[in-house]
Amino acid sequence: MILPGLILILIYSYGPMLGLVIAFEKFKPAIGVINSKWVGFDNFRYVMEMPESKQIVWNTILIAIMKIIAGLIAPIVTALLLNEVRKEVFKRGIQTVVYLPHFLSWIILGGILIDILSPTSGIVNQVLGWVGIEPIYFLGDNNWFRYVLVATDTWKEFGFNTIVYLAALTSINPTLYEAAIVDGAGRWKQTLHVTLPGMAPIIILLMTLSLGNVLNAGFDQVFNLYSPQVYETGDIIDTFVYRIGLIDAQYGVATAVGVFRSVVSLLSISLSYYLAYRFANYRIF
């Protein structure tokens, strides 16, 4: 039964890894991988010497870390607030509403956000105009673009993560709340001393596992929202690989960047799993 899945993994996951040799060649599709000139680490040196390479790596790390932090705080707060709702119908309704954006692709959401955040006809700038604030070009201003990426990504995904934390809340022993009430604890102290400690293992687990995404700033989102005006703050490794590989046809250089990203991601994922095992007793069997 496991053989078909194993074959698919070998074909689609491990087979393409043979193409990593392109990172060490001056690859030309017309003559193929075997006949292309071997250049060693020249592609890696070329990337490191590019003036924008440091900025691209910095953008990727900064955006990814901001998304990780916001992606942890928003669902935790939402789960705590929903836990206080006593009307089950209202609670389920909110869960459904915040969960729906998770199923929409960034192609759809990108078009919606471009219209909403438009500096001329967007509803956000219209509201700002009512209170006397000048229109803001959210998707074309380097001062705003990163925050738009983080805010929209958090809005899209926090509903899915909220379900995980709500599930963790159900595992907390109700007698702990009863004991806290007997000791005179109000809702805030119950949350502080019972709810949050009860959620701590899953919070630590998800936080450590998210370290594996430190170089994953979200290609789909950035590609659908960015433009040359915001390359300074919004260009990330994945979009850089797309432009330099598919558009400029520098396949060897693009593969070299991909290899570098994969190595760093492997190290960060290994570290995250070690931390998850160390602090949350998470194990892979």
Secondary structure, DSSP 8 states (H G I E B T S, - for coil): --HHHHHHHIIIIIGGGGGGGGGGEE--TTTHHHHSEE-TTHHHHHHHHSTTHHHHHHHHHHHHHHHHHHHHHHHHHHHHHHHT---HHHHHHHHHHHHGGGGS-HHHHHHHHHHHT-TTT-HHHHHHHHTT-----TTT-TTTHHHHHHHHHHHHHHHHHHHHHHHHHHTS-HHHHHHHHHTT--HHHHIIIIIHHHHHHHHHHHHHHGGGGTT---HHHHHHH--GGGHHHH--HHHHHHIIIIIS--HHHHHHHHHHHHHHHHHHHHHHHHHHHHHH-----
